[in-house]
Structures are given as C-alpha cells and as structure tokens.
Amino acid sequence: MLAAITVLLGVAIPFAPVTASDPVVSWPQAGKLPSSTVVPLSPPRPLSLHATIPCAALRAVGNGDVLRTVPAGASPATGLAVTAAAGRVSVLAAGTPLLDEPIPAGGCDYRIAATATGLSITRDSAPVAHFPDLPVPSVSALITTAEGMPQAGGLSVSLHADDRYNSHPNGLKTLLLWAHLLALGATLVLAWRHWGPVRIPRVRPRWADLVVGVTAASWVLLGPVQYDDAWYVLMSRNAGAAGYLGNYVYMFNATENPFVLSQYLMQFWGRLGEFSLWWLRLLPLAYGLITWVALRRLLTTTLGRTAGNRWVPWALGLAFLAWWMPYGMTLRPEPLILCLTAVTMLLAETARRRESIPAAAAATLVAALALSCSPSGLVAWAPLVPALPWLCRWLRDRSGKSRSVAGLTVVAAGTAIVPVAFADATFGDVLEATKVHRWYYGSFAWYEEWRHIDTLMTGPWALRLPVLMTLGVGLLVALGRGRRTAPGTVRWLMLSSAVVTALAMAFLALSPTKWVLHFGALAAPAIVLLTTALLRSPLPRTTGAVASIAGTGVLIMVAAAGFSGPNIWKPFSDRGQSFGNHLPASLSKIELSMTAPHIGDVFLRDAKLWVALAAVIAGFGLWRRRRRLGVLLRPERGVLIATALLLVIGMFAVFAYAPFRQAPGWTVASGGFEFATSGRTGGLADHVKVLANADVQPPAPVEPAVVRGDFATSARLSVPPSAPGEVWHSRTTLPTGRGTLTTGWYPVPATGDGTHVTVPVLGEGLTAHRLAVQADTPSGVVSLPLSPDAALGARHWQELAVALPQPARAIRVVAEQRGPWLAVGEPRLTKIRPVTTVTDGQTVFADQLSAMLWPDIDHAEIAHGMTNPPTVRVSAAEHIDPGVLSNSTFTDWGGNFATSAQTATYVRMASALPGGPETAPWGTVDRILYDFPTRQVDFGFRHHDRAGWTRLPTLAGEEYIGRKYTG
C-alpha cells in the first residue's frame, strides 16, 4: 500500500499547481515624462502589452516615432511602431501595417492591447481594429521622439514580462513533495526490513588506490577545460537570480528541467567557492573517487577470490584512468552520470547474486537519479536490463501479493526522479521547454548516431582512444564469446560487461544531441570491460592463429586511429601543449597531422610500430611455449595494455609539462596552483591586461583637423562614440567612397605616464582604408600604421594601439578613406593596466567558454523575464569559430542577450594575457555602450497560482522568432 501511494504521489506531483511569477513593467517611471530606455526582455515577447498614445503626443511629434518597442531596422522586425507623419498616425507590428488614418482633433488617445488572443486597437474606448492571429510584439527598448515634451504626459506602456519558468511549489504541491519523500523513504526502509538488508563486501586498500587517488586529485589542476564547462557554470550561477535552472546562453533561458540534478549540486557547491573553476572541479573529483570505490567493490562482488589477485586493482586503475582523464574532469553532467551508473552496476550485481528486492529497488532509484542529470543518463538503466531474468524468475516463484509488493517497491524507487525533476517545474513547463529545445537547437534521431562517431573522430587523440579501445574490445568479445561461461570468472564478467556496454551505447543513441563529450556517460561499464580485457585476452584460449592475428589487427587499428588525433585542447588548455605548431588560425591537413603525439620522428599513429610490438610479444610467447613455460601475454592483449598505458602516461605527461613549457605565462594548471596555494579565485582577472587611459592625457590641439571628401560631412554619427571627445566620420547620404582626415597635433605631456597611442576606429571595409598615427620626434615625423580587424561589424569600435615613440613631442592621426565609410575618434594616451580596471564595478558578460575563469566579476543576470544589460563583455578567442562565441546574441537560436544587442555598440579594447611563449589570441575585452539609458522603468512583482498541466503560448515556432524550423 505504501509503495502504491508513493507511485501515485509521484504521478501527481508534475501536475500539481505552482505559484508562478508575473513581473509587470511600467513605463515611464512614476512621476516622470517618457524617455527612451533599453528594456531587454528575454524572452523578447511579453505575455501581454498595453500601450496608451495620446493624440496630443502624436501632434507634438509631427513627424517621427511616438513609440517603438525595437530600434528601427532591427532584424527580425518583430516589434511595434506607432508613427506620426504629415498629420496621420500609423501603427505597424512585425513590419505589417495595422492602422493608417488622420490624427483626430481634440483630446483623444489610442490604446493598443496585445495578448495571447491577438492585438486590438481602440480610440477613446471605441474599437478601431482587431487582429486575432497577431502575436504580442517583441520589446528590446521603449523609444520615443516625444521625449521631454509636456504633451507626452499620457504616453505609457504596461507589459507583463514572460517569466513563465520562475515558479515555486504552492501549499498543495509542497505537501505532495514532502509526502512523496516520506512515503518513498518508508517504502525502502520497510523493504529493507522485510527482505533483509543489502550487504556489499568491503575491499582492502591497495597501492593502486593511492595511485588512482593522487592522479585524480592532480587532475583538478592539470586537466583540460572542456567546451561546455562554462556553459553549465553560467546556468547554475544564474539560477539563484532567475529562480530556476535555465539555459543562460540561448533558447530564451528555457528551463533545463527535468535534467537538473548535476546543476543543482553545482549551484549549491559553487556558492561556497565563488564558482571558480578549480573549486567546482572538486565535484567531479568526488564523483570520480566514488566511482572508483564502487567499481572496486563491484569487482570484489563479482570475482570473489579472484579479485584478490594483485593485478586486478592495477588493471582496474589503468582502465579507470584511461576513461576518466579525458572525460571525467568536466563540469558537464557526465561525471555524475558515470558515478551513478557505477553505483547502479554494483547494486544490480548485488541484487542478482542475492536475489535481493531492496538492492534492485536501490539500483532503480540511483538509475532514476542519473536520468535526472541529462538525456544521456539513460545509460544508467543499462545495468538493470540483465537483472530482468532473475527478477522474472523470482516473481514467478512468489505469490501474487509478493509479486505486487515487490513490483510496486521497484517502481516506487524509480519515482525518485520526480522531486528532482519537478519540484521546481511543472509538466507543462517540461513539455514546452522540450519543444523549445528541439526548435532552437539541432536534434538528431537515434539512427543518426554516426554523428557521435563523427564528432569523436574530429576531436583530440585522448578523447578518441578510450571509446575506440572499448569498441575494439567489444568486437573481439562478440567474435570470440565461445561456450557458456560460469559466473564469477573474469571471462563471465567480460561477457556481461560487454552486454551492458552495448546496451549503454544503444541508450546513448537516443540522446537528441551528438557531441563527443557524451561518451563520458558510457565510462562505467566500459571501464569494467577494459579491465577484464587487460586481465585476460578478449579472445578465448582456444582461438586459432588466424583469429588471433585478426584480433590483434583490430586493436592495432584502434591504436593507430586513436593516436592519429591532434593534441589540440580548446578552450584555454592548448597553452603550452606539445607537438606541432598550434598558433595558426587554421591548420592544413599536414600541419594538423603534425600535432598528433610523437616522440622525435616516431609517431604513435604509425601502424608499423604496433605491428612490431605485436610481433615481439608473439615471438616471446612462442619462445616460452617451446620451453613449456606458458604464454604470459598474447599479442592482442599486449597491444591493448600498451595502448592504455601510453594513453594514461602520455596524457599526464603533456598536461604536466604544458605549464612549464608556457612559463611564466598563464595556464589552467598555473591558475589552479595559485588557487591551491594562495586561495586566489580571480582566474583570468588576475592576469589579463588591457590598454586603458593613462593618468595624463594630451591637451587639445591648437589647429583644427583638416577634412576633405566624405569626411567633410556635418551629419551626426548614429553610433555612440567610444569615448568622450571629437569623432570624425565619412558616413554621408551621398557617399563618394573617398575622403581624408588629418587631425591637429596633440602635444604629448612631458611628465605623462602613457606608453601607447590608442585610436578608436569604426566603419565598413576597414582593411581598404589607410590609417596611421604620426609622431613628431626630434629626428622627424614617424608614421605608425594602424591595422583594423575587418571581421568586426559597423557597431563595433576598435581601439587600435601603437607604442608611443620616445621621445615624442606631439601625435596626430592621418586617415585616407578608400571604401564605404570610416569613423575615427581622438587619439588617447594609454598604458597597460589590469583588466579589473575595466571590469570592477561593472556588469560583465563572460561567454560560455570562459565564464568559470572569471569567478569574481559581477555576472550579467537573467531574471524576471529580462536581462541585466552588461557594460563589459569578456570572451574566449583562440581562433574559435565566431559563431560559437556569438551564441548569446544570435536571434535565430533564441540568444538571451539578443535584445540588448539591438541597442548596443561595442568597443574592442587592446588586451593580452602576457608572459611565456607566443600563443593563439587569448580572448577579447569589449566595453558596451547603449543608445539609451537601461531599464528606466518601474517593476511590479506579482504571483499567481497555475495548474501543472497549463502551457502558455509557445516560444517555439516561426511566428515567434521569425525563422523557419531548421531541425
């Protein structure tokens, strides 16, 4: 009965009502006239919008936008615009005309109401137009040309921001959650008392335990940063502000539920250590050590006395490190899935051996928790499949009541996923979030699993090898499985772990995404399979010479294919890495192949090397056989042991050597060492330098600038200046594409502290223009060319810098336009300063590759359906695809900061991560300027109860984002 109640409560919780957030934004602020402001909603469409436009404001403006909710020219055009022109008023939404009529005389007003049922326009409460299929307009700003006009006193907007996922359990749901937890705990306790406790044998400490523990602990400092580490840090870090775990980077911060367990743990742990990379890495370290203990006990449980062989823990340690070093030290969910899968395997095997229902229930509970980490957590259910035969046999031999009680107990244990997945979300939330994920992000079917292999074979060598070794061993086991094997032997464990590994790979194929890092979820059964293959050949002893040669050939191919991968580790972990030239932005196939592991001129991918090793092992075995000494090592097993050893030793060597090779420059390992020895958590903030204003600036020149051609325009530049001071530009209505600028001479202060001259530059076709700083020195005028980056857009200032010649009496800027247009700001004297000069006291956006290396900054938050617009952006570089770095502002993927980017102008500062040998560009630092003051609105925070099955208007669809589904 108690188990049945647990199941019913688990089913009810997702549908239980919650108290949902309903933030209301009011503009203008109370007691003030309307003024343009940035209101970067995310999601960009509010749940409802009500606007009042007085006719007096329309007449006062005459010609212009009385109200816009996105800047003119924003793409896609999804906003609302109310415009006055020639005595008429027009209303457009998403670029579609809705109203065009003369402005009535007298005191009237127009009211626009946009809700889920459509958009309607009224004049003095009289209906004018209604559009039932029109969605609520997007909002990134509230802009008016009626700013400061007394006639605009009645102009106002009230909107309900879309904060749909921010909810908390109300009284009923809280009661259900506590009742479920108590019922689940009581069910497991009663099962334990009724069927007997679960006893798992202990293991004796061995030297292998110490070696594995020390190696794993060192990997906190040495291990590579993975691509998604910062992504999960950002989600966990922002959860406190948002009120739920959402996708911080894009998909409009859609909830991650039901896959949130690892991020909940990271959120809790991160708060204790400021979300520093090395502090957070203690979590996967703990998961790894628990995995090690669980696998040690699994081998003791399975092999009995054989587990006491001195080579068993060493073989397990080698297999464990071969998988854990490439995949285990990541802030993604896979390390926790690995841990929970290992525990599930131990409990499932204990249940099989003892036919224990409590152990089976515990295994089901742990597997359910693994599934709450990620879709790839489904692999934790693979160890339960081989348990079905004994469970079916047990149930067949029991009474109907016993069968019901046991079945309900196991099912009740599986409901452990419910309080994790749905305590902070509803069934409707999860359905909508799943739809959003599939719309904005590429999803793949199970039969497209080849994409997993594709990402594997384009990645580094150490990520390839454990997967290829597992596949190779699995193939040999399948080919040489032979006759039935008795339980409790190494051969039996090899066969059973091969089955579980194959099932886990099949379950992994159901994951909708196909990245190489998902393979870490497979590690637990794969480690056991590799362990058995290291202890004895995957081929039976009776295997003939031809089959043995073929099996050895398979493992030779595995080694050659694995070691042919490049030794390139981005982001931030490639600094100081060995093998080949890592500096170019793009490497040819030959250059890329030279980064593969090698010793001198000998590349480990060379199949001849492995054939020679196999031949030596075979010859040694033949020599022993002729002397009737017995064969110690067969060729296929020898090749496998050598591959695993070279993987572990090689990976440790390149990452331990990298910080010394890069010294005194910064690396992930040196940053970790600082954290361990001094407790400094600043990460990159302690090392990145920028060229910022010197304390003493030159006075204004006596003579004016000389401008000709397009530079002679008197039009105002529509983009905010990068800094106070004069700005010259050639953006005209009738451009000729030609113009020149020669500024006056700026005297250099004799007692100044500037070391560089920095010139802000903006425009189109920048590489075609000619730009230079000229310095007046005692030996004559020196010309120092400036080289802008053509990849930056027309709203991205570049602060180009040259060293100030010594001694220099004066400086000026000379520019020759040879393309569309160019803008140049006044030259400034700058000097090298810590990046904290720029970031301290500012709201900073750190991208999804670098965020965990900036723990001390004030991160830009997403909360209450709106972003806090950042004033500084720090990003990775290292020749990474710019499309990856712009995820957060990419509208088509639901970038959360796309709305704030519509009104933003960036200023790229000169920056460096100094010290040590030359490296690829470390990253970038941008100041962010906005067209208008940010968030000058009033907020009202309301709450209401919402049923668990309720779904609000979807965020996924062509009508919402303005693009077609791309899969």
Secondary structure as the mmCIF struct_conf table of DSSP 4:
data_model
#
loop_
_struct_conf.conf_type_id
_struct_conf.id
_struct_conf.beg_label_comp_id
_struct_conf.beg_label_asym_id
_struct_conf.beg_label_seq_id
_struct_conf.end_label_comp_id
_struct_conf.end_label_asym_id
_struct_conf.end_label_seq_id
HELX_RH_AL_P HELX_RH_AL_P1 LEU A 2 ALA A 12
HELX_RH_3T_P HELX_RH_3T_P1 ILE A 13 PHE A 15
BEND BEND1 ALA A 16 ALA A 16
STRN STRN1 VAL A 18 TRP A 27
BEND BEND2 PRO A 28 PRO A 28
TURN_TY1_P TURN_TY1_P1 ALA A 30 GLY A 31
BEND BEND3 LYS A 32 LYS A 32
STRN STRN2 THR A 37 VAL A 38
STRN STRN3 LEU A 41 LEU A 41
BEND BEND4 SER A 42 ARG A 45
BEND BEND5 LEU A 47 LEU A 47
STRN STRN4 SER A 48 PRO A 54
HELX_RH_AL_P HELX_RH_AL_P2 CYS A 55 VAL A 61
BEND BEND6 GLY A 62 ASN A 63
STRN STRN5 GLY A 64 ARG A 68
BEND BEND7 THR A 69 VAL A 70
TURN_TY1_P TURN_TY1_P2 ALA A 72 GLY A 73
BEND BEND8 SER A 75 PRO A 76
STRN STRN6 GLY A 79 GLY A 79
STRN STRN7 LEU A 80 ALA A 85
TURN_TY1_P TURN_TY1_P3 ALA A 86 GLY A 87
STRN STRN8 ARG A 88 ALA A 93
TURN_TY1_P TURN_TY1_P4 ALA A 94 GLY A 95
STRN STRN9 THR A 96 PRO A 102
HELX_LH_PP_P HELX_LH_PP_P1 ILE A 103 PRO A 104
BEND BEND9 ALA A 105 GLY A 107
STRN STRN10 ASP A 109 THR A 115
TURN_TY1_P TURN_TY1_P5 ALA A 116 THR A 117
STRN STRN11 GLY A 118 ARG A 123
TURN_TY1_P TURN_TY1_P6 ASP A 124 SER A 125
STRN STRN12 ALA A 126 PHE A 131
TURN_TY1_P TURN_TY1_P7 PRO A 132 ASP A 133
HELX_LH_PP_P HELX_LH_PP_P2 LEU A 134 PRO A 137
STRN STRN13 SER A 138 SER A 138
BEND BEND10 SER A 140 SER A 140
STRN STRN14 ALA A 141 LEU A 142
STRN STRN15 ILE A 143 ILE A 143
TURN_TY1_P TURN_TY1_P8 THR A 145 GLY A 148
HELX_RH_3T_P HELX_RH_3T_P2 PRO A 150 GLY A 154
STRN STRN16 SER A 156 HIS A 160
TURN_TY1_P TURN_TY1_P9 ARG A 164 TYR A 165
STRN STRN17 SER A 167 PRO A 169
HELX_RH_AL_P HELX_RH_AL_P3 GLY A 171 TRP A 195
HELX_RH_AL_P HELX_RH_AL_P4 TRP A 207 LEU A 222
BEND BEND11 GLY A 223 GLY A 223
HELX_LH_PP_P HELX_LH_PP_P3 PRO A 224 GLN A 226
TURN_TY1_P TURN_TY1_P10 TYR A 227 ASP A 228
HELX_RH_AL_P HELX_RH_AL_P5 ASP A 229 ALA A 242
BEND BEND12 GLY A 243 TYR A 244
STRN STRN18 GLY A 246 GLY A 246
BEND BEND13 TYR A 248 TYR A 250
HELX_RH_3T_P HELX_RH_3T_P3 MET A 251 ASN A 253
STRN STRN19 THR A 255 THR A 255
TURN_TY1_P TURN_TY1_P11 ASN A 257 PRO A 258
BEND BEND14 PHE A 259 PHE A 259
HELX_RH_AL_P HELX_RH_AL_P6 LEU A 261 LEU A 272
TURN_TY1_P TURN_TY1_P12 GLY A 273 PHE A 275
HELX_RH_AL_P HELX_RH_AL_P7 LEU A 277 LEU A 280
TURN_TY1_P TURN_TY1_P13 ARG A 281 ARG A 281
HELX_RH_AL_P HELX_RH_AL_P8 LEU A 282 LEU A 303
HELX_RH_3T_P HELX_RH_3T_P4 GLY A 304 GLY A 308
BEND BEND15 ASN A 309 ASN A 309
TURN_TY1_P TURN_TY1_P14 ARG A 310 ARG A 310
HELX_RH_AL_P HELX_RH_AL_P9 TRP A 311 TYR A 327
TURN_TY1_P TURN_TY1_P15 GLY A 328 GLY A 328
BEND BEND16 MET A 329 MET A 329
BEND BEND17 LEU A 331 PRO A 333
HELX_RH_AL_P HELX_RH_AL_P10 GLU A 334 ARG A 354
TURN_TY1_P TURN_TY1_P16 GLU A 355 GLU A 355
HELX_RH_AL_P HELX_RH_AL_P11 ILE A 357 LEU A 371
TURN_TY1_P TURN_TY1_P17 SER A 372 CYS A 373
HELX_RH_3T_P HELX_RH_3T_P5 PRO A 375 ALA A 387
HELX_RH_AL_P HELX_RH_AL_P12 LEU A 388 ARG A 396
TURN_TY1_P TURN_TY1_P18 ASP A 397 ASP A 397
BEND BEND18 ARG A 398 ARG A 398
HELX_RH_AL_P HELX_RH_AL_P13 GLY A 400 GLY A 414
TURN_TY1_P TURN_TY1_P19 THR A 415 ALA A 416
HELX_RH_AL_P HELX_RH_AL_P14 ILE A 417 PHE A 422
TURN_TY1_P TURN_TY1_P20 ALA A 423 ASP A 424
HELX_RH_AL_P HELX_RH_AL_P15 PHE A 427 TYR A 440
BEND BEND19 TYR A 441 TYR A 441
HELX_RH_3T_P HELX_RH_3T_P6 TRP A 446 GLU A 448
TURN_TY1_P TURN_TY1_P21 GLU A 449 GLU A 449
HELX_RH_AL_P HELX_RH_AL_P16 TRP A 450 MET A 457
TURN_TY1_P TURN_TY1_P22 THR A 458 THR A 458
BEND BEND20 GLY A 459 GLY A 459
HELX_RH_AL_P HELX_RH_AL_P17 TRP A 461 LEU A 479
TURN_TY1_P TURN_TY1_P23 GLY A 480 GLY A 480
BEND BEND21 ARG A 483 ARG A 483
TURN_TY1_P TURN_TY1_P24 PRO A 487 GLY A 488
BEND BEND22 THR A 489 THR A 489
HELX_RH_AL_P HELX_RH_AL_P18 VAL A 490 LEU A 508
TURN_TY1_P TURN_TY1_P25 ALA A 509 LEU A 510
BEND BEND23 SER A 511 PRO A 512
HELX_RH_3T_P HELX_RH_3T_P7 VAL A 516 LEU A 522
HELX_RH_AL_P HELX_RH_AL_P19 ALA A 523 LEU A 535
BEND BEND24 ARG A 536 ARG A 536
BEND BEND25 PRO A 538 LEU A 539
TURN_TY1_P TURN_TY1_P26 ARG A 541 THR A 542
HELX_RH_AL_P HELX_RH_AL_P20 ALA A 545 PHE A 563
TURN_TY1_P TURN_TY1_P27 SER A 564 SER A 564
BEND BEND26 GLY A 565 GLY A 565
TURN_TY1_P TURN_TY1_P28 LYS A 570 PHE A 572
TURN_TY1_P TURN_TY1_P29 ARG A 575 GLY A 576
BEND BEND27 PHE A 579 GLY A 580
BEND BEND28 PRO A 584 SER A 586
HELX_RH_AL_P HELX_RH_AL_P21 LYS A 589 SER A 593
TURN_TY1_P TURN_TY1_P30 MET A 594 THR A 595
BEND BEND29 ALA A 596 ALA A 596
STRN STRN20 HIS A 598 ILE A 599
TURN_TY1_P TURN_TY1_P31 GLY A 600 ASP A 601
STRN STRN21 VAL A 602 PHE A 603
TURN_TY1_P TURN_TY1_P32 LEU A 604 ARG A 605
HELX_RH_AL_P HELX_RH_AL_P22 ALA A 607 ARG A 626
TURN_TY1_P TURN_TY1_P33 ARG A 627 ARG A 628
BEND BEND30 LEU A 632 LEU A 632
HELX_RH_AL_P HELX_RH_AL_P23 PRO A 635 GLN A 662
TURN_TY1_P TURN_TY1_P34 ALA A 663 PRO A 664
BEND BEND31 GLY A 665 GLY A 665
HELX_RH_AL_P HELX_RH_AL_P24 VAL A 668 SER A 678
HELX_RH_3T_P HELX_RH_3T_P8 GLY A 683 ASP A 686
TURN_TY1_P TURN_TY1_P35 HIS A 687 HIS A 687
STRN STRN22 LYS A 689 ASN A 693
BEND BEND32 ASP A 695 VAL A 696
HELX_LH_PP_P HELX_LH_PP_P4 PRO A 698 PRO A 701
BEND BEND33 VAL A 702 GLU A 703
HELX_LH_PP_P HELX_LH_PP_P5 PRO A 704 ALA A 705
STRN STRN23 VAL A 706 GLY A 709
HELX_RH_3T_P HELX_RH_3T_P9 ASP A 710 ALA A 712
HELX_LH_PP_P HELX_LH_PP_P6 ALA A 715 LEU A 717
BEND BEND34 SER A 718 VAL A 719
HELX_LH_PP_P HELX_LH_PP_P7 PRO A 720 PRO A 721
BEND BEND35 SER A 722 GLY A 725
STRN STRN24 VAL A 727 HIS A 729
BEND BEND36 THR A 733 LEU A 734
BEND BEND37 GLY A 737 GLY A 737
STRN STRN25 GLY A 739 THR A 742
HELX_LH_PP_P HELX_LH_PP_P8 THR A 743 TRP A 745
STRN STRN26 TYR A 746 PRO A 747
HELX_LH_PP_P HELX_LH_PP_P9 VAL A 748 PRO A 749
TURN_TY1_P TURN_TY1_P36 ALA A 750 THR A 751
STRN STRN27 HIS A 756 GLU A 764
BEND BEND38 GLY A 765 GLY A 765
HELX_RH_3T_P HELX_RH_3T_P10 LEU A 766 ALA A 768
BEND BEND39 HIS A 769 HIS A 769
STRN STRN28 ARG A 770 THR A 777
TURN_TY1_P TURN_TY1_P37 PRO A 778 SER A 779
STRN STRN29 GLY A 780 PRO A 785
TURN_TY1_P TURN_TY1_P38 ALA A 790 ALA A 791
BEND BEND40 LEU A 792 LEU A 792
TURN_TY1_P TURN_TY1_P39 ALA A 794 ARG A 795
STRN STRN30 HIS A 796 ALA A 803
HELX_LH_PP_P HELX_LH_PP_P10 LEU A 804 PRO A 805
BEND BEND41 GLN A 806 PRO A 807
BEND BEND42 ARG A 809 ARG A 809
STRN STRN31 ALA A 810 GLN A 817
BEND BEND43 GLY A 819 PRO A 820
STRN STRN32 TRP A 821 GLY A 825
HELX_LH_PP_P HELX_LH_PP_P11 GLU A 826 PRO A 827
STRN STRN33 ARG A 828 PRO A 834
TURN_TY1_P TURN_TY1_P40 VAL A 835 VAL A 835
HELX_RH_AL_P HELX_RH_AL_P25 THR A 836 THR A 839
TURN_TY1_P TURN_TY1_P41 ASP A 840 GLY A 841
BEND BEND44 GLN A 842 GLN A 842
STRN STRN34 THR A 843 ALA A 846
TURN_TY1_P TURN_TY1_P42 GLN A 848 SER A 850
HELX_RH_3T_P HELX_RH_3T_P11 ALA A 851 LEU A 853
TURN_TY1_P TURN_TY1_P43 PRO A 855 ASP A 856
BEND BEND45 ILE A 857 ILE A 857
STRN STRN35 ASP A 858 HIS A 859
HELX_LH_PP_P HELX_LH_PP_P12 ALA A 860 GLU A 861
STRN STRN36 ILE A 862 ALA A 863
TURN_TY1_P TURN_TY1_P44 HIS A 864 GLY A 865
STRN STRN37 MET A 866 THR A 867
BEND BEND46 THR A 871 THR A 871
STRN STRN38 VAL A 872 ALA A 876
TURN_TY1_P TURN_TY1_P45 GLU A 878 HIS A 879
HELX_RH_AL_P HELX_RH_AL_P26 PRO A 882 LEU A 885
TURN_TY1_P TURN_TY1_P46 SER A 886 SER A 886
HELX_RH_3T_P HELX_RH_3T_P12 ASN A 887 THR A 889
HELX_RH_3T_P HELX_RH_3T_P13 THR A 891 TRP A 893
TURN_TY1_P TURN_TY1_P47 GLY A 894 GLY A 894
TURN_TY1_P TURN_TY1_P48 ASN A 896 PHE A 897
HELX_RH_AL_P HELX_RH_AL_P27 ALA A 898 ALA A 901
TURN_TY1_P TURN_TY1_P49 GLN A 902 THR A 903
STRN STRN39 ALA A 904 MET A 909
HELX_LH_PP_P HELX_LH_PP_P13 ALA A 910 ALA A 910
STRN STRN40 SER A 911 ALA A 912
BEND BEND47 GLY A 915 PRO A 917
BEND BEND48 ALA A 920 ALA A 920
STRN STRN41 GLY A 923 TYR A 930
BEND BEND49 ASP A 931 PHE A 932
STRN STRN42 THR A 934 THR A 934
BEND BEND50 VAL A 937 VAL A 937
STRN STRN43 ASP A 938 ARG A 946
TURN_TY1_P TURN_TY1_P50 GLY A 948 TRP A 949
HELX_LH_PP_P HELX_LH_PP_P14 LEU A 952 LEU A 952
BEND BEND51 PRO A 953 PRO A 953
HELX_LH_PP_P HELX_LH_PP_P15 THR A 954 THR A 954
BEND BEND52 LEU A 955 LEU A 955
BEND BEND53 GLY A 957 GLY A 957
HELX_RH_AL_P HELX_RH_AL_P28 GLU A 958 ILE A 961
BEND BEND54 GLY A 962 ARG A 963
#
